[in-house]
Amino acid sequence: MRRACKLVIFVFGALYLLALALLAIGTWGLFGQPRDPLSGVFLLPLGLPWNLMLDGFPDAWLPWLAAAAPLVNLALFLILCRLAAGRNRP
């Protein structure tokens, strides 16, 4: 169980970092890439369901909150893995 938890956390964290890198590359046109308004599309599924609950926030905050939404899921994975590890102890 512990190995599966670590694998899920590692894969999710790696996908999150890759999606953030693609967002930065597409938003600012780094490495000669053209600017792409859809460069943050890979962050959306990683941040579900939290990024669907951002309606009441100011428009200036929305890109930052959408980019941080996957951190909530990562924190939940960490908490669940720690709880599961505590129950597996003899």
C-alpha positions in Angstrom: 0.0 0.0 0.0 2.8 2.4 0.9 4.5 1.8 -2.5 1.3 2.5 -4.4 0.7 5.7 -2.5 4.2 6.9 -3.2 3.8 6.0 -6.8 0.5 7.9 -7.1 1.9 11.0 -5.4 5.1 10.9 -7.5 3.2 10.5 -10.8 0.6 13.2 -9.9 3.4 15.6 -8.8 5.4 15.0 -12.0 2.3 15.6 -14.2 1.5 18.8 -12.3 5.1 20.1 -12.8 4.9 19.1 -16.5 1.6 20.9 -16.9 3.0 24.0 -15.1 6.0 24.0 -17.4 3.8 23.7 -20.5 1.7 26.6 -19.2 4.8 28.8 -18.8 6.2 27.9 -22.2 2.9 28.5 -23.9 2.0 31.6 -22.0 5.2 33.5 -22.4 6.4 31.9 -25.7 9.6 30.4 -24.2 12.1 28.4 -26.3 10.8 30.0 -29.5 7.3 28.6 -29.1 4.4 30.7 -30.3 2.1 32.0 -27.6 -0.8 29.7 -27.0 -3.9 30.7 -25.1 -4.8 27.0 -24.4 -1.4 26.2 -22.9 -3.0 25.7 -19.4 -5.5 23.1 -20.6 -3.5 20.3 -19.0 -3.9 21.8 -15.5 -7.7 21.6 -15.7 -8.2 17.9 -15.2 -5.5 17.8 -12.6 -7.3 20.4 -10.5 -10.8 18.9 -10.8 -13.2 19.4 -8.9 -11.7 22.5 -7.2 -11.2 24.6 -10.4 -15.0 24.2 -11.0 -15.6 26.1 -7.7 -13.8 29.3 -8.6 -16.8 31.3 -9.7 -16.9 33.8 -6.8 -13.3 35.0 -7.0 -12.1 38.1 -8.9 -11.1 37.6 -12.5 -7.5 38.6 -11.8 -7.1 35.7 -9.3 -8.6 33.0 -11.5 -5.5 32.0 -13.5 -3.5 31.7 -10.3 -6.1 29.8 -8.5 -6.6 27.4 -11.4 -2.9 26.8 -11.5 -2.9 26.1 -7.8 -6.0 23.8 -7.7 -4.0 20.6 -8.4 -2.1 21.3 -5.1 -5.3 20.7 -3.2 -5.5 17.2 -4.8 -1.9 16.5 -4.1 -2.4 17.5 -0.5 -5.4 15.2 -0.3 -3.3 12.3 -1.7 -0.6 13.0 0.9 -3.2 13.0 3.8 -4.9 9.8 2.6 -1.6 8.0 2.2 -0.5 9.0 5.7 -3.8 7.9 7.1 -3.6 4.6 5.2 0.0 4.0 6.4 -1.1 4.6 10.0 -3.8 2.0 9.7 -1.4 -0.6 8.3 0.9 -0.5 11.3 0.7 -3.6 13.6 
